[in-house]
Amino acid sequence: MSTRQVSLGDQLTLMELYIYIVICFYVAVVILIQFGKAQQTIAYWLSFLLFSVILIVDAAMFATHDQLHDFYLPFVIIVLIITLIKIMDFCTVPQRFCEEVRFFQIYFTS
């Protein structure tokens, strides 16, 4: 256990609460992926939400300064770069502004 243990009463710690929440999310996702496309999309966003909450709670409550510097800073930079690339791809930026470049026409339009 962490040296900074947070207690939510006499018997339940914050880590145990997180474990129960993760189990409930897992069961909900397993049930939702059995159904149609809309439920699979909901399951995807629930998984994304759970992953985000875990990262935010870890960064805010449990991570040391070195962990923030060594993991979270590069992680945020990489996520921002990937998001920018996805936005550019969605808006078809390479095809619009590089019409003469064969690489973009072959690999980004097919």
N, CA, C and O atoms as a Tinker XYZ file with bonds, in Angstrom:
   440  protein
     1  N      0.824000   -1.180000    0.000000    73     2
     2  CA     0.000000    0.000000    0.000000    64     1     3
     3  C      0.871000    1.247000    0.000000    63     2     4     5
     4  O      2.044000    1.204000    0.371000    81     3
     5  N      0.303000    2.314000   -0.405000    73     3     6
     6  CA     0.995000    3.595000   -0.439000    64     5     7
     7  C      1.163000    4.132000    0.980000    63     6     8     9
     8  O      0.367000    3.829000    1.869000    81     7
     9  N      2.192000    4.921000    1.176000    73     7    10
    10  CA     2.377000    5.539000    2.481000    64     9    11
    11  C      1.341000    6.624000    2.725000    63    10    12    13
    12  O      1.075000    6.985000    3.871000    81    11
    13  N      0.753000    7.148000    1.650000    73    11    14
    14  CA    -0.300000    8.163000    1.765000    64    13    15
    15  C     -1.656000    7.506000    1.585000    63    14    16    17
    16  O     -2.349000    7.779000    0.605000    81    15
    17  N     -2.040000    6.658000    2.500000    73    15    18
    18  CA    -3.291000    5.927000    2.390000    64    17    19
    19  C     -4.452000    6.830000    2.773000    63    18    20    21
    20  O     -4.432000    7.474000    3.822000    81    19
    21  N     -5.460000    6.872000    1.916000    73    19    22
    22  CA    -6.644000    7.694000    2.153000    64    21    23
    23  C     -7.760000    6.775000    2.604000    63    22    24    25
    24  O     -8.030000    5.765000    1.953000    81    23
    25  N     -8.410000    7.104000    3.700000    73    23    26
    26  CA    -9.466000    6.267000    4.243000    64    25    27
    27  C    -10.809000    6.963000    4.081000    63    26    28    29
    28  O    -10.926000    8.171000    4.288000    81    27
    29  N    -11.817000    6.187000    3.710000    73    27    30
    30  CA   -13.178000    6.718000    3.541000    64    29    31
    31  C    -14.107000    6.166000    4.616000    63    30    32    33
    32  O    -15.230000    5.763000    4.311000    81    31
    33  N    -13.683000    6.144000    5.796000    73    31    34
    34  CA   -14.467000    5.585000    6.879000    64    33    35
    35  C    -13.608000    4.601000    7.649000    63    34    36    37
    36  O    -12.382000    4.602000    7.537000    81    35
    37  N    -14.263000    3.768000    8.427000    73    35    38
    38  CA   -13.523000    2.837000    9.267000    64    37    39
    39  C    -12.970000    1.644000    8.489000    63    38    40    41
    40  O    -11.913000    1.122000    8.846000    81    39
    41  N    -13.652000    1.205000    7.445000    73    39    42
    42  CA   -13.250000   -0.038000    6.800000    64    41    43
    43  C    -12.908000    0.103000    5.325000    63    42    44    45
    44  O    -12.291000   -0.811000    4.777000    81    43
    45  N    -13.261000    1.169000    4.657000    73    43    46
    46  CA   -13.068000    1.285000    3.213000    64    45    47
    47  C    -12.002000    2.324000    2.897000    63    46    48    49
    48  O    -12.127000    3.492000    3.266000    81    47
    49  N    -10.960000    1.888000    2.214000    73    47    50
    50  CA    -9.936000    2.835000    1.781000    64    49    51
    51  C    -10.257000    3.296000    0.371000    63    50    52    53
    52  O    -11.080000    2.695000   -0.318000    81    51
    53  N     -9.610000    4.353000   -0.047000    73    51    54
    54  CA    -9.845000    4.888000   -1.384000    64    53    55
    55  C     -9.429000    3.892000   -2.464000    63    54    56    57
    56  O    -10.090000    3.788000   -3.498000    81    55
    57  N     -8.341000    3.161000   -2.232000    73    55    58
    58  CA    -7.887000    2.171000   -3.211000    64    57    59
    59  C     -8.905000    1.050000   -3.371000    63    58    60    61
    60  O     -9.139000    0.588000   -4.488000    81    59
    61  N     -9.510000    0.607000   -2.284000    73    59    62
    62  CA   -10.546000   -0.426000   -2.374000    64    61    63
    63  C    -11.759000    0.088000   -3.139000    63    62    64    65
    64  O    -12.372000   -0.655000   -3.906000    81    63
    65  N    -12.109000    1.362000   -2.932000    73    63    66
    66  CA   -13.213000    1.951000   -3.685000    64    65    67
    67  C    -12.911000    1.961000   -5.172000    63    66    68    69
    68  O    -13.781000    1.644000   -5.983000    81    67
    69  N    -11.679000    2.323000   -5.542000    73    67    70
    70  CA   -11.279000    2.300000   -6.948000    64    69    71
    71  C    -11.349000    0.887000   -7.528000    63    70    72    73
    72  O    -11.758000    0.705000   -8.674000    81    71
    73  N    -10.957000   -0.095000   -6.750000    73    71    74
    74  CA   -11.030000   -1.487000   -7.223000    64    73    75
    75  C    -12.480000   -1.885000   -7.492000    63    74    76    77
    76  O    -12.764000   -2.524000   -8.505000    81    75
    77  N    -13.396000   -1.519000   -6.606000    73    75    78
    78  CA   -14.815000   -1.823000   -6.819000    64    77    79
    79  C    -15.357000   -1.102000   -8.055000    63    78    80    81
    80  O    -16.138000   -1.677000   -8.814000    81    79
    81  N    -14.954000    0.139000   -8.258000    73    79    82
    82  CA   -15.400000    0.889000   -9.435000    64    81    83
    83  C    -14.880000    0.238000  -10.713000    63    82    84    85
    84  O    -15.619000    0.122000  -11.691000    81    83
    85  N    -13.619000   -0.186000  -10.716000    73    83    86
    86  CA   -13.039000   -0.842000  -11.894000    64    85    87
    87  C    -13.770000   -2.147000  -12.196000    63    86    88    89
    88  O    -14.037000   -2.449000  -13.359000    81    87
    89  N    -14.090000   -2.907000  -11.185000    73    87    90
    90  CA   -14.823000   -4.160000  -11.402000    64    89    91
    91  C    -16.201000   -3.876000  -11.993000    63    90    92    93
    92  O    -16.630000   -4.577000  -12.910000    81    91
    93  N    -16.902000   -2.861000  -11.487000    73    91    94
    94  CA   -18.232000   -2.509000  -12.023000    64    93    95
    95  C    -18.128000   -2.045000  -13.480000    63    94    96    97
    96  O    -18.950000   -2.433000  -14.310000    81    95
    97  N    -17.130000   -1.223000  -13.793000    73    95    98
    98  CA   -16.933000   -0.798000  -15.179000    64    97    99
    99  C    -16.628000   -1.986000  -16.072000    63    98   100   101
   100  O    -17.154000   -2.077000  -17.181000    81    99
   101  N    -15.795000   -2.889000  -15.611000    73    99   102
   102  CA   -15.446000   -4.062000  -16.415000    64   101   103
   103  C    -16.680000   -4.908000  -16.721000    63   102   104   105
   104  O    -16.871000   -5.340000  -17.858000    81   103
   105  N    -17.506000   -5.142000  -15.725000    73   103   106
   106  CA   -18.727000   -5.918000  -15.937000    64   105   107
   107  C    -19.656000   -5.190000  -16.913000    63   106   108   109
   108  O    -20.250000   -5.825000  -17.784000    81   107
   109  N    -19.787000   -3.881000  -16.778000    73   107   110
   110  CA   -20.642000   -3.113000  -17.690000    64   109   111
   111  C    -20.128000   -3.187000  -19.122000    63   110   112   113
   112  O    -20.919000   -3.327000  -20.055000    81   111
   113  N    -18.814000   -3.094000  -19.307000    73   111   114
   114  CA   -18.240000   -3.156000  -20.656000    64   113   115
   115  C    -18.432000   -4.537000  -21.251000    63   114   116   117
   116  O    -18.775000   -4.656000  -22.428000    81   115
   117  N    -18.219000   -5.588000  -20.464000    73   115   118
   118  CA   -18.403000   -6.954000  -20.976000    64   117   119
   119  C    -19.848000   -7.184000  -21.397000    63   118   120   121
   120  O    -20.101000   -7.847000  -22.403000    81   119
   121  N    -20.787000   -6.652000  -20.646000    73   119   122
   122  CA   -22.203000   -6.800000  -21.013000    64   121   123
   123  C    -22.522000   -5.982000  -22.264000    63   122   124   125
   124  O    -23.236000   -6.460000  -23.145000    81   123
   125  N    -22.004000   -4.756000  -22.353000    73   123   126
   126  CA   -22.337000   -3.887000  -23.478000    64   125   127
   127  C    -21.757000   -4.372000  -24.809000    63   126   128   129
   128  O    -22.379000   -4.169000  -25.852000    81   127
   129  N    -20.591000   -5.003000  -24.798000    73   127   130
   130  CA   -20.004000   -5.416000  -26.079000    64   129   131
   131  C    -20.720000   -6.604000  -26.695000    63   130   132   133
   132  O    -20.432000   -6.970000  -27.834000    81   131
   133  N    -21.644000   -7.210000  -25.970000    73   131   134
   134  CA   -22.395000   -8.343000  -26.501000    64   133   135
   135  C    -23.518000   -7.900000  -27.435000    63   134   136   137
   136  O    -24.083000   -8.721000  -28.157000    81   135
   137  N    -23.842000   -6.618000  -27.426000    73   135   138
   138  CA   -24.977000   -6.126000  -28.174000    64   137   139
   139  C    -24.526000   -5.390000  -29.426000    63   138   140   141
   140  O    -23.428000   -5.643000  -29.922000    81   139
   141  N    -25.337000   -4.496000  -29.940000    73   139   142
   142  CA   -25.107000   -3.838000  -31.223000    64   141   143
   143  C    -24.010000   -2.790000  -31.208000    63   142   144   145
   144  O    -23.270000   -2.638000  -30.237000    81   143
   145  N    -23.931000   -2.066000  -32.334000    73   143   146
   146  CA   -22.865000   -1.086000  -32.545000    64   145   147
   147  C    -22.947000    0.074000  -31.562000    63   146   148   149
   148  O    -21.913000    0.553000  -31.095000    81   147
   149  N    -24.137000    0.531000  -31.241000    73   147   150
   150  CA   -24.280000    1.659000  -30.314000    64   149   151
   151  C    -23.764000    1.279000  -28.926000    63   150   152   153
   152  O    -23.091000    2.079000  -28.277000    81   151
   153  N    -24.073000    0.070000  -28.471000    73   151   154
   154  CA   -23.607000   -0.366000  -27.162000    64   153   155
   155  C    -22.091000   -0.563000  -27.156000    63   154   156   157
   156  O    -21.436000   -0.321000  -26.143000    81   155
   157  N    -21.532000   -1.004000  -28.291000    73   155   158
   158  CA   -20.076000   -1.137000  -28.371000    64   157   159
   159  C    -19.404000    0.226000  -28.310000    63   158   160   161
   160  O    -18.333000    0.365000  -27.718000    81   159
   161  N    -20.023000    1.232000  -28.915000    73   159   162
   162  CA   -19.488000    2.591000  -28.827000    64   161   163
   163  C    -19.550000    3.100000  -27.396000    63   162   164   165
   164  O    -18.610000    3.736000  -26.921000    81   163
   165  N    -20.647000    2.826000  -26.708000    73   163   166
   166  CA   -20.765000    3.215000  -25.300000    64   165   167
   167  C    -19.698000    2.505000  -24.474000    63   166   168   169
   168  O    -19.096000    3.115000  -23.590000    81   167
   169  N    -19.455000    1.226000  -24.748000    73   167   170
   170  CA   -18.431000    0.484000  -24.026000    64   169   171
   171  C    -17.048000    1.071000  -24.275000    63   170   172   173
   172  O    -16.229000    1.146000  -23.360000    81   171
   173  N    -16.784000    1.488000  -25.519000    73   171   174
   174  CA   -15.508000    2.120000  -25.832000    64   173   175
   175  C    -15.324000    3.400000  -25.023000    63   174   176   177
   176  O    -14.264000    3.613000  -24.435000    81   175
   177  N    -16.344000    4.252000  -24.989000    73   175   178
   178  CA   -16.229000    5.517000  -24.270000    64   177   179
   179  C    -16.171000    5.309000  -22.762000    63   178   180   181
   180  O    -15.518000    6.080000  -22.059000    81   179
   181  N    -16.847000    4.272000  -22.252000    73   179   182
   182  CA   -16.716000    3.945000  -20.833000    64   181   183
   183  C    -15.285000    3.524000  -20.503000    63   182   184   185
   184  O    -14.736000    3.918000  -19.475000    81   183
   185  N    -14.691000    2.726000  -21.380000    73   183   186
   186  CA   -13.300000    2.313000  -21.165000    64   185   187
   187  C    -12.366000    3.511000  -21.219000    63   186   188   189
   188  O    -11.454000    3.624000  -20.400000    81   187
   189  N    -12.587000    4.407000  -22.178000    73   187   190
   190  CA   -11.776000    5.612000  -22.281000    64   189   191
   191  C    -11.937000    6.481000  -21.034000    63   190   192   193
   192  O    -10.956000    7.023000  -20.525000    81   191
   193  N    -13.158000    6.614000  -20.546000    73   191   194
   194  CA   -13.425000    7.393000  -19.346000    64   193   195
   195  C    -12.729000    6.784000  -18.132000    63   194   196   197
   196  O    -12.127000    7.505000  -17.337000    81   195
   197  N    -12.808000    5.471000  -17.987000    73   195   198
   198  CA   -12.163000    4.810000  -16.862000    64   197   199
   199  C    -10.643000    4.992000  -16.922000    63   198   200   201
   200  O    -10.010000    5.287000  -15.908000    81   199
   201  N    -10.070000    4.817000  -18.100000    73   199   202
   202  CA    -8.627000    5.003000  -18.271000    64   201   203
   203  C     -8.225000    6.432000  -17.920000    63   202   204   205
   204  O     -7.213000    6.649000  -17.254000    81   203
   205  N     -9.012000    7.400000  -18.365000    73   203   206
   206  CA    -8.715000    8.805000  -18.067000    64   205   207
   207  C     -8.806000    9.092000  -16.576000    63   206   208   209
   208  O     -7.948000    9.780000  -16.022000    81   207
   209  N     -9.831000    8.575000  -15.928000    73   207   210
   210  CA    -9.999000    8.801000  -14.494000    64   209   211
   211  C     -8.843000    8.181000  -13.716000    63   210   212   213
   212  O     -8.333000    8.787000  -12.774000    81   211
   213  N     -8.431000    6.980000  -14.102000    73   211   214
   214  CA    -7.309000    6.333000  -13.425000    64   213   215
   215  C     -6.043000    7.163000  -13.582000    63   214   216   217
   216  O     -5.303000    7.340000  -12.614000    81   215
   217  N     -5.780000    7.670000  -14.772000    73   215   218
   218  CA    -4.591000    8.492000  -14.978000    64   217   219
   219  C     -4.654000    9.794000  -14.193000    63   218   220   221
   220  O     -3.658000   10.208000  -13.598000    81   219
   221  N     -5.812000   10.442000  -14.185000    73   219   222
   222  CA    -5.948000   11.709000  -13.471000    64   221   223
   223  C     -5.805000   11.510000  -11.966000    63   222   224   225
   224  O     -5.131000   12.297000  -11.301000    81   223
   225  N     -6.431000   10.466000  -11.421000    73   223   226
   226  CA    -6.325000   10.207000   -9.985000    64   225   227
   227  C     -4.890000    9.858000   -9.612000    63   226   228   229
   228  O     -4.387000   10.311000   -8.584000    81   227
   229  N     -4.233000    9.058000  -10.439000    73   227   230
   230  CA    -2.849000    8.711000  -10.150000    64   229   231
   231  C     -1.958000    9.945000  -10.193000    63   230   232   233
   232  O     -1.115000   10.137000   -9.317000    81   231
   233  N     -2.142000   10.778000  -11.207000    73   231   234
   234  CA    -1.310000   11.980000  -11.329000    64   233   235
   235  C     -1.576000   12.964000  -10.190000    63   234   236   237
   236  O     -0.650000   13.611000   -9.701000    81   235
   237  N     -2.824000   13.078000   -9.771000    73   235   238
   238  CA    -3.166000   14.071000   -8.757000    64   237   239
   239  C     -2.863000   13.611000   -7.335000    63   238   240   241
   240  O     -2.512000   14.430000   -6.485000    81   239
   241  N     -2.993000   12.316000   -7.065000    73   239   242
   242  CA    -2.918000   11.875000   -5.675000    64   241   243
   243  C     -1.710000   11.003000   -5.341000    63   242   244   245
   244  O     -1.214000   11.056000   -4.215000    81   243
   245  N     -1.227000   10.204000   -6.289000    73   243   246
   246  CA    -0.246000    9.199000   -5.925000    64   245   247
   247  C      1.120000    9.381000   -6.576000    63   246   248   249
   248  O      2.115000    8.886000   -6.047000    81   247
   249  N      1.198000   10.069000   -7.696000    73   247   250
   250  CA     2.464000   10.181000   -8.420000    64   249   251
   251  C      3.400000   11.176000   -7.741000    63   250   252   253
   252  O      2.980000   12.216000   -7.233000    81   251
   253  N      4.679000   10.822000   -7.751000    73   251   254
   254  CA     5.683000   11.732000   -7.220000    64   253   255
   255  C      6.080000   12.726000   -8.310000    63   254   256   257
   256  O      5.659000   12.610000   -9.461000    81   255
   257  N      6.886000   13.691000   -7.930000    73   255   258
   258  CA     7.338000   14.695000   -8.897000    64   257   259
   259  C      8.142000   14.044000  -10.022000    63   258   260   261
   260  O      7.997000   14.425000  -11.184000    81   259
   261  N      8.985000   13.069000   -9.691000    73   259   262
   262  CA     9.769000   12.383000  -10.723000    64   261   263
   263  C      8.878000   11.603000  -11.682000    63   262   264   265
   264  O      9.130000   11.587000  -12.887000    81   263
   265  N      7.844000   10.961000  -11.162000    73   263   266
   266  CA     6.919000   10.230000  -12.021000    64   265   267
   267  C      6.152000   11.178000  -12.935000    63   266   268   269
   268  O      5.922000   10.870000  -14.104000    81   267
   269  N      5.761000   12.321000  -12.407000    73   267   270
   270  CA     5.085000   13.310000  -13.247000    64   269   271
   271  C      6.003000   13.782000  -14.363000    63   270   272   273
   272  O      5.576000   13.931000  -15.507000    81   271
   273  N      7.247000   14.013000  -14.030000    73   271   274
   274  CA     8.204000   14.506000  -15.010000    64   273   275
   275  C      8.594000   13.428000  -16.027000    63   274   276   277
   276  O      8.745000   13.725000  -17.212000    81   275
   277  N      8.757000   12.188000  -15.576000    73   275   278
   278  CA     9.254000   11.126000  -16.447000    64   277   279
   279  C      8.164000   10.420000  -17.250000    63   278   280   281
   280  O      8.443000    9.930000  -18.344000    81   279
   281  N      6.941000   10.353000  -16.747000    73   279   282
   282  CA     5.887000    9.642000  -17.460000    64   281   283
   283  C      4.817000   10.570000  -18.010000    63   282   284   285
   284  O      4.536000   10.547000  -19.208000    81   283
   285  N      4.214000   11.388000  -17.151000    73   283   286
   286  CA     3.040000   12.144000  -17.561000    64   285   287
   287  C      3.357000   13.250000  -18.558000    63   286   288   289
   288  O      2.567000   13.488000  -19.472000    81   287
   289  N      4.472000   13.921000  -18.412000    73   287   290
   290  CA     4.826000   14.968000  -19.366000    64   289   291
   291  C      5.023000   14.406000  -20.779000    63   290   292   293
   292  O      4.416000   14.929000  -21.713000    81   291
   293  N      5.849000   13.361000  -20.980000    73   291   294
   294  CA     5.938000   12.785000  -22.339000    64   293   295
   295  C      4.620000   12.189000  -22.817000    63   294   296   297
   296  O      4.300000   12.267000  -24.003000    81   295
   297  N      3.851000   11.593000  -21.902000    73   295   298
   298  CA     2.571000   11.007000  -22.274000    64   297   299
   299  C      1.615000   12.065000  -22.814000    63   298   300   301
   300  O      0.957000   11.849000  -23.832000    81   299
   301  N      1.538000   13.199000  -22.141000    73   299   302
   302  CA     0.655000   14.287000  -22.589000    64   301   303
   303  C      1.134000   14.840000  -23.923000    63   302   304   305
   304  O      0.316000   15.130000  -24.796000    81   303
   305  N      2.438000   14.991000  -24.099000    73   303   306
   306  CA     2.968000   15.492000  -25.369000    64   305   307
   307  C      2.637000   14.534000  -26.505000    63   306   308   309
   308  O      2.215000   14.973000  -27.575000    81   307
   309  N      2.820000   13.239000  -26.292000    73   307   310
   310  CA     2.517000   12.253000  -27.336000    64   309   311
   311  C      1.029000   12.235000  -27.660000    63   310   312   313
   312  O      0.655000   12.159000  -28.830000    81   311
   313  N      0.175000   12.304000  -26.642000    73   311   314
   314  CA    -1.275000   12.326000  -26.883000    64   313   315
   315  C     -1.668000   13.568000  -27.669000    63   314   316   317
   316  O     -2.509000   13.485000  -28.564000    81   315
   317  N     -1.083000   14.710000  -27.357000    73   315   318
   318  CA    -1.382000   15.932000  -28.110000    64   317   319
   319  C     -0.916000   15.824000  -29.557000    63   318   320   321
   320  O     -1.623000   16.269000  -30.462000    81   319
   321  N      0.252000   15.246000  -29.794000    73   319   322
   322  CA     0.739000   15.080000  -31.168000    64   321   323
   323  C     -0.172000   14.139000  -31.940000    63   322   324   325
   324  O     -0.535000   14.431000  -33.079000    81   323
   325  N     -0.545000   13.021000  -31.344000    73   323   326
   326  CA    -1.436000   12.071000  -32.020000    64   325   327
   327  C     -2.795000   12.708000  -32.284000    63   326   328   329
   328  O     -3.382000   12.486000  -33.343000    81   327
   329  N     -3.305000   13.494000  -31.342000    73   327   330
   330  CA    -4.579000   14.186000  -31.549000    64   329   331
   331  C     -4.482000   15.169000  -32.701000    63   330   332   333
   332  O     -5.391000   15.244000  -33.528000    81   331
   333  N     -3.403000   15.915000  -32.768000    73   331   334
   334  CA    -3.204000   16.849000  -33.870000    64   333   335
   335  C     -3.136000   16.113000  -35.217000    63   334   336   337
   336  O     -3.718000   16.569000  -36.202000    81   335
   337  N     -2.433000   14.987000  -35.259000    73   335   338
   338  CA    -2.344000   14.204000  -36.494000    64   337   339
   339  C     -3.716000   13.675000  -36.897000    63   338   340   341
   340  O     -4.072000   13.714000  -38.075000    81   339
   341  N     -4.490000   13.182000  -35.931000    73   339   342
   342  CA    -5.837000   12.677000  -36.239000    64   341   343
   343  C     -6.745000   13.789000  -36.757000    63   342   344   345
   344  O     -7.529000   13.564000  -37.679000    81   343
   345  N     -6.648000   14.981000  -36.178000    73   343   346
   346  CA    -7.451000   16.109000  -36.653000    64   345   347
   347  C     -7.045000   16.492000  -38.068000    63   346   348   349
   348  O     -7.903000   16.758000  -38.910000    81   347
   349  N     -5.748000   16.520000  -38.334000    73   347   350
   350  CA    -5.276000   16.839000  -39.687000    64   349   351
   351  C     -5.725000   15.786000  -40.688000    63   350   352   353
   352  O     -6.104000   16.118000  -41.811000    81   351
   353  N     -5.684000   14.522000  -40.291000    73   351   354
   354  CA    -6.129000   13.454000  -41.182000    64   353   355
   355  C     -7.635000   13.540000  -41.420000    63   354   356   357
   356  O     -8.099000   13.328000  -42.540000    81   355
   357  N     -8.397000   13.849000  -40.373000    73   355   358
   358  CA    -9.841000   13.975000  -40.515000    64   357   359
   359  C    -10.204000   15.119000  -41.458000    63   358   360   361
   360  O    -11.156000   15.012000  -42.232000    81   359
   361  N     -9.457000   16.197000  -41.394000    73   359   362
   362  CA    -9.720000   17.359000  -42.246000    64   361   363
   363  C     -9.033000   17.253000  -43.606000    63   362   364   365
   364  O     -9.061000   18.202000  -44.389000    81   363
   365  N     -8.429000   16.127000  -43.884000    73   363   366
   366  CA    -7.718000   15.843000  -45.153000    64   365   367
   367  C     -6.710000   16.937000  -45.501000    63   366   368   369
   368  O     -6.648000   17.396000  -46.641000    81   367
   369  N     -5.931000   17.346000  -44.518000    73   367   370
   370  CA    -4.918000   18.380000  -44.739000    64   369   371
   371  C     -3.844000   17.928000  -45.730000    63   370   372   373
   372  O     -3.499000   18.708000  -46.617000    81   371
   373  N     -3.293000   16.705000  -45.630000    73   371   374
   374  CA    -2.238000   16.334000  -46.588000    64   373   375
   375  C     -2.719000   16.335000  -48.041000    63   374   376   377
   376  O     -1.983000   16.752000  -48.935000    81   375
   377  N     -3.951000   15.870000  -48.283000    73   375   378
   378  CA    -4.448000   15.818000  -49.646000    64   377   379
   379  C     -4.729000   17.211000  -50.205000    63   378   380   381
   380  O     -4.573000   17.434000  -51.405000    81   379
   381  N     -5.137000   18.142000  -49.361000    73   379   382
   382  CA    -5.468000   19.485000  -49.831000    64   381   383
   383  C     -4.235000   20.293000  -50.199000    63   382   384   385
   384  O     -4.204000   20.966000  -51.230000    81   383
   385  N     -3.227000   20.219000  -49.352000    73   383   386
   386  CA    -2.091000   21.115000  -49.523000    64   385   387
   387  C     -0.884000   20.471000  -50.188000    63   386   388   389
   388  O      0.093000   21.158000  -50.488000    81   387
   389  N     -0.935000   19.178000  -50.421000    73   387   390
   390  CA     0.190000   18.481000  -51.070000    64   389   391
   391  C     -0.332000   17.673000  -52.251000    63   390   392   393
   392  O     -0.109000   16.465000  -52.323000    81   391
   393  N     -1.014000   18.320000  -53.160000    73   391   394
   394  CA    -1.634000   17.615000  -54.276000    64   393   395
   395  C     -0.617000   16.987000  -55.217000    63   394   396   397
   396  O     -0.896000   15.954000  -55.827000    81   395
   397  N      0.557000   17.595000  -55.342000    73   395   398
   398  CA     1.548000   17.072000  -56.272000    64   397   399
   399  C      2.401000   15.957000  -55.672000    63   398   400   401
   400  O      3.093000   15.255000  -56.409000    81   399
   401  N      2.366000   15.782000  -54.373000    73   399   402
   402  CA     3.198000   14.770000  -53.729000    64   401   403
   403  C      2.499000   13.419000  -53.834000    63   402   404   405
   404  O      1.399000   13.232000  -53.314000    81   403
   405  N      3.146000   12.493000  -54.506000    73   403   406
   406  CA     2.532000   11.205000  -54.784000    64   405   407
   407  C      2.301000   10.383000  -53.516000    63   406   408   409
   408  O      1.316000    9.649000  -53.433000    81   407
   409  N      3.189000   10.492000  -52.531000    73   407   410
   410  CA     3.069000    9.715000  -51.292000    64   409   411
   411  C      1.731000    9.961000  -50.610000    63   410   412   413
   412  O      1.061000    9.012000  -50.203000    81   411
   413  N      1.335000   11.219000  -50.480000    73   411   414
   414  CA     0.067000   11.536000  -49.815000    64   413   415
   415  C     -1.124000   11.061000  -50.627000    63   414   416   417
   416  O     -2.115000   10.596000  -50.066000    81   415
   417  N     -1.033000   11.174000  -51.936000    73   415   418
   418  CA    -2.153000   10.761000  -52.781000    64   417   419
   419  C     -2.331000    9.245000  -52.764000    63   418   420   421
   420  O     -3.457000    8.756000  -52.857000    81   419
   421  N     -1.249000    8.505000  -52.650000    73   419   422
   422  CA    -1.353000    7.033000  -52.661000    64   421   423
   423  C     -1.774000    6.501000  -51.298000    63   422   424   425
   424  O     -2.682000    5.674000  -51.211000    81   423
   425  N     -1.127000    6.962000  -50.237000    73   423   426
   426  CA    -1.332000    6.335000  -48.925000    64   425   427
   427  C     -2.391000    6.997000  -48.056000    63   426   428   429
   428  O     -2.918000    6.344000  -47.155000    81   427
   429  N     -2.718000    8.230000  -48.278000    73   427   430
   430  CA    -3.724000    8.891000  -47.439000    64   429   431
   431  C     -5.116000    8.865000  -48.061000    63   430   432   433
   432  O     -6.095000    9.079000  -47.346000    81   431
   433  N     -5.243000    8.616000  -49.338000    73   431   434
   434  CA    -6.556000    8.628000  -49.966000    64   433   435
   435  C     -7.119000    7.230000  -50.162000    63   434   436   437
   436  O     -8.289000    7.089000  -50.518000    81   435
   437  N     -6.332000    6.207000  -49.943000    73   435   438
   438  CA    -6.848000    4.847000  -50.178000    64   437   439
   439  C     -7.295000    4.187000  -48.918000    63   438   440
   440  O     -7.752000    3.045000  -48.948000    81   439
